Amino acid sequence: MDIRNEGWSGDGAFTQIVLDRLRTVEHIAAMKVEDAPSTRSEADYNFIANEIFVTFATVERREPARLLGVFPGTRLVTSKAMTFDMLVKLLETTEGIGPADYADEAMIQYLRTERIIPPYQTRGYKLVELLRIYESK
């Protein structure tokens, strides 16, 4: 599997959990991870937005066909080894990830919030992590 993460700062614990799960899926040929431009940090909250682009592996198979409508033969057909809907169902059943907050035929979106209270500090901050997964064609 080809994983490109040069555009990712490494922030986001939930993003790392999803990446670790996607690395184990044999039907994924490549992934690209990057920070979304909407990432920002203020005094009382951090907003982390990450995007994962997934490319599925392809499978070639031979199908029977007729040449010129008369002569029997075969043709080579290429199809994806996994669909985006199958990926949605796979992530839903994974412990620690669960169902997406939003999913359609083009995107899976997760939104996680966490309250962080650092040691020796009276005031904490809210960590909001947004993760979007797209199919790369």
N, C-alpha and C positions, 0 to 999 in steps of 0.2 A: 504494500500500500504506500502510495506517495502522499506524504503529509507536508504541507507548506504552512508554516506558522511565523514567517518573518514579520508579518504585519500585526501580530498579536503581542501585547505587552505581557501576557501571562496572568493578568488579573481576572478573577472570577472563579471561585471554587466550584460553583455549579457547572460552569463551562468545562472545567477540567474533568468533572465526573462524566459529563456527556461525551467528551472526547475519548476518555478511557473506554467507554462502552462502544463507541463507534469504531475504535481501533480493532475490536474483536470480531467485527462483522466481516465475513469473508467476501460478501458481494459488493463491498465498497472498494473501488479501485483507487480513488484519490480524495483528499480533503484539503481545503484551504480554510484557515482560521485567521480572522483579522478583527481589530477593534473597529467598532462602528463610530462614525464621526460625532455621534450624540453623547459620547462619554464625557462626564464632567464631575467636578468635585467642589463642594462648598464646605462651609464650616460645620454644618449639622447633617449633611448627607453626602454620600458618594453614589453616583449613578454610573454603572458599568454596562456598556452595551457591546456585545460581541456577535459576530456573524460567522457561521460555518457553511461552506459551500461543499456539497457532496457530489461526487461523480460515481455512478454505479458501474460495475463491471458488466461486460457484455458476454453473451453466450451465442455461439454459432451452432446451427443445426441444419441438417438436410431435410427438405420436404419433397415429397413427390410432386412432379410437375409434368406438363405435356409441352413438348417443343413443337411449335407451329400448330398446336391443337391436335396433333396426331401422334407424334413419337413420345413414348414414355421416357422420363428422365428424372433428375433431381435438381433442386436449386438450393443454394446456400442462403439461409435466412439468419440475420443477426437481430437479437433482442436483448433487452436489459435483464440482468440476473435478478434484480430486485426493483420494486416500484416504490414510489414515494409513500403510497398508502401503507405498504408493508413496513417501511421505516417508522411511520407514525405508530403502528401497532406494536412494533418491537420496543420502541422507547416507552410506550405506555405500560408495558408489562415488566419493565426493568425496575428493580427495587432501587430507590434513591432518586429516580427520575420521575416516574409516574406520568399521568396524562398531561398533555400540553394545554396551556391556557387558551391557545388559538391554533388551529390547523386547517389548512385548505390544500388544494392540489399543488400549490406552489411554495408554501412556507409553513414551517412549524415554529411557534413562538412560546417561550417560557419566560415568566416573570417571577423572580424570587426576591423577597425582602428579608432583611435580618437586622436586628438591633445589635450594634457593637458597642460594648463598654470597655474601653482599654483600662488596664490596671493603673492605679494612682491618678485617676481622672474622674472628676465628679460628673462630667457630662459626656454622654456617648454620642454616637451618630448612627444614622440609618444607612444601611447598605442596600441599594436596589440594583439587582442584576437582571438585565434583559438579554436573552439569547434567542437569536433567530437562525433557523436552519433552512437553507435553500438547496434546490437541486441544480447543479451546474451541468450545462449541456455540452 
